[in-house]
Amino acid sequence: MSGFDAQSVDREFFAGTKRAALMAVGIGRPALDSHRPRGPQLDFGRDFSTI
């Protein structure tokens, strides 16, 4: 996922190295009651433009 605090992850896990966080990946299984229906898909012609 993007949009996480990469500097904090770097400070916590990669201090003193040349490594840096690029993204965070959640690994695991969702809770049994956490599933919900898929949201509507965007309509390409309405929501996107091609340059």
N, CA, C and O atoms as CSV, one atom per row, in Angstrom:
chain,resi,resn,atom,element,x,y,z
A,1,MET,N,N,0.848,-1.158,0.000
A,1,MET,CA,C,0.000,0.000,0.000
A,1,MET,C,C,0.895,1.222,0.000
A,1,MET,O,O,2.000,1.208,0.541
A,2,SER,N,N,0.408,2.247,-0.600
A,2,SER,CA,C,1.143,3.500,-0.536
A,2,SER,C,C,0.433,4.413,0.447
A,2,SER,O,O,-0.622,4.059,0.974
A,3,GLY,N,N,0.994,5.569,0.696
A,3,GLY,CA,C,0.365,6.490,1.619
A,3,GLY,C,C,0.670,6.176,3.078
A,3,GLY,O,O,-0.085,6.581,3.962
A,4,PHE,N,N,1.750,5.471,3.344
A,4,PHE,CA,C,2.146,5.174,4.722
A,4,PHE,C,C,3.344,6.051,5.084
A,4,PHE,O,O,3.913,6.715,4.217
A,5,ASP,N,N,3.720,6.054,6.339
A,5,ASP,CA,C,4.815,6.891,6.817
A,5,ASP,C,C,6.144,6.166,6.601
A,5,ASP,O,O,6.659,5.520,7.514
A,6,ALA,N,N,6.694,6.277,5.392
A,6,ALA,CA,C,7.919,5.559,5.022
A,6,ALA,C,C,9.111,5.985,5.881
A,6,ALA,O,O,9.959,5.152,6.202
A,7,GLN,N,N,9.191,7.240,6.253
A,7,GLN,CA,C,10.314,7.696,7.080
A,7,GLN,C,C,10.327,7.009,8.434
A,7,GLN,O,O,11.391,6.654,8.942
A,8,SER,N,N,9.156,6.820,9.021
A,8,SER,CA,C,9.084,6.120,10.313
A,8,SER,C,C,9.458,4.651,10.158
A,8,SER,O,O,10.144,4.092,11.014
A,9,VAL,N,N,9.015,4.026,9.078
A,9,VAL,CA,C,9.378,2.620,8.830
A,9,VAL,C,C,10.884,2.508,8.638
A,9,VAL,O,O,11.513,1.607,9.191
A,10,ASP,N,N,11.468,3.414,7.861
A,10,ASP,CA,C,12.920,3.400,7.651
A,10,ASP,C,C,13.665,3.578,8.966
A,10,ASP,O,O,14.643,2.879,9.229
A,11,ARG,N,N,13.209,4.500,9.782
A,11,ARG,CA,C,13.857,4.771,11.067
A,11,ARG,C,C,13.772,3.543,11.984
A,11,ARG,O,O,14.735,3.216,12.678
A,12,GLU,N,N,12.623,2.869,11.982
A,12,GLU,CA,C,12.406,1.724,12.872
A,12,GLU,C,C,13.134,0.467,12.409
A,12,GLU,O,O,13.704,-0.252,13.230
A,13,PHE,N,N,13.122,0.193,11.106
A,13,PHE,CA,C,13.624,-1.087,10.603
A,13,PHE,C,C,14.935,-1.002,9.837
A,13,PHE,O,O,15.654,-1.998,9.755
A,14,PHE,N,N,15.270,0.150,9.276
A,14,PHE,CA,C,16.430,0.227,8.389
A,14,PHE,C,C,17.470,1.251,8.828
A,14,PHE,O,O,18.310,1.652,8.023
A,15,ALA,N,N,17.431,1.682,10.089
A,15,ALA,CA,C,18.396,2.672,10.581
A,15,ALA,C,C,19.816,2.150,10.390
A,15,ALA,O,O,20.112,0.998,10.707
A,16,GLY,N,N,20.687,3.004,9.872
A,16,GLY,CA,C,22.085,2.630,9.693
A,16,GLY,C,C,22.357,1.780,8.471
A,16,GLY,O,O,23.465,1.270,8.309
A,17,THR,N,N,21.364,1.616,7.605
A,17,THR,CA,C,21.563,0.840,6.371
A,17,THR,C,C,21.258,1.724,5.168
A,17,THR,O,O,20.794,2.854,5.319
A,18,LYS,N,N,21.521,1.204,3.980
A,18,LYS,CA,C,21.181,1.919,2.749
A,18,LYS,C,C,19.797,1.529,2.245
A,18,LYS,O,O,19.385,1.965,1.170
A,19,ARG,N,N,19.086,0.722,2.999
A,19,ARG,CA,C,17.748,0.271,2.593
A,19,ARG,C,C,16.692,1.302,2.946
A,19,ARG,O,O,16.850,2.084,3.884
A,20,ALA,N,N,15.603,1.288,2.168
A,20,ALA,CA,C,14.487,2.197,2.417
A,20,ALA,C,C,13.186,1.507,2.035
A,20,ALA,O,O,13.145,0.681,1.123
A,21,ALA,N,N,12.130,1.861,2.748
A,21,ALA,CA,C,10.816,1.280,2.476
A,21,ALA,C,C,10.251,1.859,1.185
A,21,ALA,O,O,10.351,3.063,0.946
A,22,LEU,N,N,9.665,1.017,0.364
A,22,LEU,CA,C,9.008,1.436,-0.865
A,22,LEU,C,C,7.493,1.332,-0.720
A,22,LEU,O,O,6.756,2.214,-1.160
A,23,MET,N,N,7.037,0.246,-0.099
A,23,MET,CA,C,5.604,0.064,0.131
A,23,MET,C,C,5.416,-0.869,1.305
A,23,MET,O,O,6.334,-1.588,1.696
A,24,ALA,N,N,4.234,-0.852,1.858
A,24,ALA,CA,C,3.874,-1.773,2.934
A,24,ALA,C,C,2.848,-2.754,2.387
A,24,ALA,O,O,1.900,-2.362,1.707
A,25,VAL,N,N,3.046,-4.024,2.686
A,25,VAL,CA,C,2.144,-5.062,2.198
A,25,VAL,C,C,1.533,-5.763,3.408
A,25,VAL,O,O,2.253,-6.291,4.255
A,26,GLY,N,N,0.223,-5.764,3.484
A,26,GLY,CA,C,-0.469,-6.444,4.573
A,26,GLY,C,C,-0.609,-7.924,4.246
A,26,GLY,O,O,-1.145,-8.281,3.197
A,27,ILE,N,N,-0.136,-8.773,5.125
A,27,ILE,CA,C,-0.221,-10.221,4.926
A,27,ILE,C,C,-1.034,-10.808,6.071
A,27,ILE,O,O,-0.783,-10.506,7.238
A,28,GLY,N,N,-1.978,-11.621,5.745
A,28,GLY,CA,C,-2.797,-12.240,6.776
A,28,GLY,C,C,-4.156,-12.601,6.228
A,28,GLY,O,O,-4.383,-12.579,5.018
A,29,ARG,N,N,-5.048,-12.931,7.122
A,29,ARG,CA,C,-6.410,-13.299,6.740
A,29,ARG,C,C,-7.378,-12.324,7.377
A,29,ARG,O,O,-7.191,-11.932,8.529
A,30,PRO,N,N,-8.404,-11.927,6.650
A,30,PRO,CA,C,-9.397,-11.028,7.238
A,30,PRO,C,C,-10.258,-11.768,8.268
A,30,PRO,O,O,-10.397,-12.990,8.216
A,31,ALA,N,N,-10.815,-11.025,9.178
A,31,ALA,CA,C,-11.744,-11.600,10.150
A,31,ALA,C,C,-12.973,-12.117,9.408
A,31,ALA,O,O,-13.303,-11.619,8.332
A,32,LEU,N,N,-13.643,-13.101,9.970
A,32,LEU,CA,C,-14.787,-13.712,9.305
A,32,LEU,C,C,-15.902,-12.705,9.015
A,32,LEU,O,O,-16.599,-12.838,8.009
A,33,ASP,N,N,-16.079,-11.713,9.865
A,33,ASP,CA,C,-17.167,-10.752,9.669
A,33,ASP,C,C,-16.709,-9.469,8.962
A,33,ASP,O,O,-17.445,-8.482,8.945
A,34,SER,N,N,-15.502,-9.472,8.377
A,34,SER,CA,C,-14.989,-8.245,7.765
A,34,SER,C,C,-15.278,-8.143,6.267
A,34,SER,O,O,-15.010,-7.107,5.659
A,35,HIS,N,N,-15.812,-9.187,5.676
A,35,HIS,CA,C,-16.094,-9.153,4.243
A,35,HIS,C,C,-17.320,-8.297,3.964
A,35,HIS,O,O,-18.307,-8.352,4.699
A,36,ARG,N,N,-17.255,-7.526,2.925
A,36,ARG,CA,C,-18.409,-6.738,2.494
A,36,ARG,C,C,-18.465,-6.782,0.976
A,36,ARG,O,O,-17.462,-7.103,0.338
A,37,PRO,N,N,-19.597,-6.470,0.387
A,37,PRO,CA,C,-19.723,-6.542,-1.067
A,37,PRO,C,C,-18.747,-5.587,-1.757
A,37,PRO,O,O,-18.395,-4.535,-1.225
A,38,ARG,N,N,-18.330,-5.983,-2.938
A,38,ARG,CA,C,-17.426,-5.152,-3.726
A,38,ARG,C,C,-18.126,-3.856,-4.109
A,38,ARG,O,O,-19.306,-3.858,-4.460
A,39,GLY,N,N,-17.397,-2.760,-4.041
A,39,GLY,CA,C,-17.952,-1.464,-4.428
A,39,GLY,C,C,-18.109,-1.375,-5.934
A,39,GLY,O,O,-17.564,-2.202,-6.665
A,40,PRO,N,N,-18.847,-0.386,-6.404
A,40,PRO,CA,C,-19.048,-0.235,-7.846
A,40,PRO,C,C,-17.748,0.131,-8.548
A,40,PRO,O,O,-16.914,0.846,-7.993
A,41,GLN,N,N,-17.581,-0.360,-9.767
A,41,GLN,CA,C,-16.403,-0.022,-10.559
A,41,GLN,C,C,-16.614,1.329,-11.227
A,41,GLN,O,O,-17.740,1.722,-11.530
A,42,LEU,N,N,-15.506,2.030,-11.450
A,42,LEU,CA,C,-15.582,3.308,-12.141
A,42,LEU,C,C,-15.935,3.086,-13.608
A,42,LEU,O,O,-15.525,2.096,-14.213
A,43,ASP,N,N,-16.683,3.998,-14.160
A,43,ASP,CA,C,-17.012,3.955,-15.578
A,43,ASP,C,C,-15.878,4.628,-16.340
A,43,ASP,O,O,-15.625,5.816,-16.140
A,44,PHE,N,N,-15.190,3.892,-17.209
A,44,PHE,CA,C,-14.010,4.431,-17.880
A,44,PHE,C,C,-14.314,5.695,-18.650
A,44,PHE,O,O,-13.593,6.685,-18.530
A,45,GLY,N,N,-15.369,5.674,-19.437
A,45,GLY,CA,C,-15.701,6.837,-20.259
A,45,GLY,C,C,-16.052,8.071,-19.444
A,45,GLY,O,O,-15.816,9.189,-19.903
A,46,ARG,N,N,-16.599,7.907,-18.266
A,46,ARG,CA,C,-17.002,9.029,-17.437
A,46,ARG,C,C,-15.895,9.487,-16.494
A,46,ARG,O,O,-15.752,10.686,-16.251
A,47,ASP,N,N,-15.110,8.554,-15.958
A,47,ASP,CA,C,-14.175,8.867,-14.874
A,47,ASP,C,C,-12.713,8.970,-15.293
A,47,ASP,O,O,-11.880,9.348,-14.469
A,48,PHE,N,N,-12.373,8.656,-16.510
A,48,PHE,CA,C,-10.992,8.725,-16.967
A,48,PHE,C,C,-10.913,9.532,-18.249
A,48,PHE,O,O,-11.888,9.650,-18.991
A,49,SER,N,N,-9.754,10.075,-18.491
A,49,SER,CA,C,-9.518,10.739,-19.776
A,49,SER,C,C,-8.196,10.265,-20.334
A,49,SER,O,O,-7.257,9.992,-19.587
A,50,THR,N,N,-8.127,10.167,-21.635
A,50,THR,CA,C,-6.906,9.732,-22.322
A,50,THR,C,C,-6.284,10.953,-22.972
A,50,THR,O,O,-6.946,11.718,-23.673
A,51,ILE,N,N,-5.000,11.111,-22.721
A,51,ILE,CA,C,-4.281,12.263,-23.292
A,51,ILE,C,C,-3.484,11.812,-24.494
A,51,ILE,O,O,-2.805,12.622,-25.125
